[in-house]
Amino acid sequence: MKKERSYMDSVHFNGRVWCAIMAVILIGIPFLECAIFRTTPDMRALLLGLIATAPMYWISLLNSGLQLDHTQLQAAIQQAATALATAIAGDCNGQYPAAAIEAYQQELTAAEAVNNKADD
């Protein structure tokens, strides 16, 4: 049975797959062309090309254990929760449509879920 992934997990997984594919292409294409044309690669040129392009793909392999600081997110969540607690539904000045308050609550819940997942 196939395991359902969350959106963030699926994006992360797909990013890792594409990073691996790009690594194979970056290294494999020069050697494939050499095999087709029955020649040897210019290792100096290949190395210089890899040094110029490969680092942008390395970062996704290196940041797996990266711990992010969520203090700004937590502060924004607290500020949003305070604003939501004081929001009044209505049509007068200083009041908000009920649908806007509900949408704001949904966004706050989503932000809290991101913050809680980051703490795992």
C-alpha positions as CSV (number, residue, x, y, z in Angstrom):
1,M,0.0,0.0,0.0
2,K,1.4,3.4,-1.0
3,K,2.1,5.8,1.9
4,E,0.5,9.2,1.6
5,R,3.0,12.0,2.0
6,S,2.2,15.5,3.1
7,Y,2.7,18.3,0.6
8,M,6.0,19.4,2.2
9,D,7.3,15.8,2.4
10,S,6.4,15.2,-1.3
11,V,8.1,18.5,-2.4
12,H,11.2,17.5,-0.3
13,F,11.3,14.0,-1.8
14,N,10.8,15.3,-5.4
15,G,13.6,17.8,-4.8
16,R,16.0,15.1,-3.7
17,V,15.1,12.9,-6.7
18,W,15.7,15.8,-9.1
19,C,18.9,16.7,-7.4
20,A,20.2,13.1,-7.8
21,I,19.1,13.1,-11.4
22,M,21.0,16.4,-12.0
23,A,24.1,15.0,-10.4
24,V,24.1,12.0,-12.7
25,I,23.5,14.2,-15.7
26,L,26.3,16.7,-14.7
27,I,28.8,13.9,-14.4
28,G,27.4,11.4,-16.9
29,I,26.8,13.5,-20.0
30,P,30.5,14.3,-20.6
31,F,31.5,10.7,-20.2
32,L,28.6,9.6,-22.5
33,E,29.7,12.0,-25.2
34,C,33.3,10.7,-24.9
35,A,32.1,7.1,-25.3
36,I,30.0,8.1,-28.4
37,F,32.9,9.9,-30.0
38,R,35.5,7.4,-28.8
39,T,37.7,10.0,-27.1
40,T,38.8,10.8,-23.5
41,P,37.4,13.7,-21.5
42,D,39.6,16.8,-20.8
43,M,39.6,16.2,-17.0
44,R,40.8,19.8,-16.3
45,A,37.8,21.3,-18.3
46,L,35.4,18.8,-16.7
47,L,36.7,19.6,-13.2
48,L,36.4,23.4,-13.8
49,G,32.9,22.9,-15.2
50,L,31.8,20.8,-12.2
51,I,33.4,23.4,-9.8
52,A,31.3,26.1,-11.4
53,T,28.0,24.3,-11.5
54,A,27.9,21.5,-8.9
55,P,27.8,23.6,-5.7
56,M,24.2,24.7,-6.4
57,Y,23.1,21.1,-6.2
58,W,25.3,20.2,-3.2
59,I,23.3,22.4,-0.9
60,S,20.2,20.3,-1.1
61,L,22.3,17.3,-0.1
62,L,23.9,19.1,2.8
63,N,20.9,20.8,4.4
64,S,19.0,17.7,5.4
65,G,19.9,18.1,9.1
66,L,19.7,21.9,9.0
67,Q,18.0,23.4,12.1
68,L,16.1,26.6,11.4
69,D,15.4,29.4,13.9
70,H,11.6,29.9,14.1
71,T,11.6,32.8,16.6
72,Q,10.3,35.2,14.0
73,L,7.6,32.8,12.9
74,Q,6.6,32.2,16.6
75,A,6.4,36.0,17.1
76,A,4.3,36.5,14.0
77,I,2.0,33.7,15.2
78,Q,1.6,35.3,18.6
79,Q,0.9,38.7,17.0
80,A,-1.7,37.1,14.7
81,A,-3.3,35.3,17.5
82,T,-3.6,38.5,19.5
83,A,-5.1,40.3,16.5
84,L,-7.6,37.5,15.9
85,A,-8.6,37.4,19.6
86,T,-9.5,41.2,19.4
87,A,-11.2,41.0,16.0
88,I,-14.9,41.7,16.0
89,A,-17.2,40.5,13.2
90,G,-19.5,43.1,11.8
91,D,-20.1,45.9,9.2
92,C,-19.1,48.9,11.2
93,N,-15.7,50.7,11.3
94,G,-13.0,48.7,13.0
95,Q,-15.0,45.5,12.4
96,Y,-14.2,42.7,10.0
97,P,-16.4,40.4,7.8
98,A,-17.0,37.0,9.4
99,A,-15.5,35.3,6.4
100,A,-12.3,37.3,6.7
101,I,-11.9,36.4,10.4
102,E,-12.5,32.7,9.5
103,A,-9.9,32.8,6.7
104,Y,-7.5,34.5,9.0
105,Q,-8.1,31.7,11.6
106,Q,-7.3,29.1,8.9
107,E,-4.1,30.8,7.9
108,L,-3.1,31.1,11.6
109,T,-3.8,27.4,12.0
110,A,-1.6,26.6,9.0
111,A,1.2,28.7,10.4
112,E,1.0,26.9,13.7
113,A,1.1,23.6,12.0
114,V,4.3,24.6,10.1
115,N,5.8,25.8,13.4
116,N,4.8,22.6,15.2
117,K,6.2,20.4,12.4
118,A,9.5,22.3,12.5
119,D,9.7,21.5,16.2
120,D,9.5,17.8,15.6
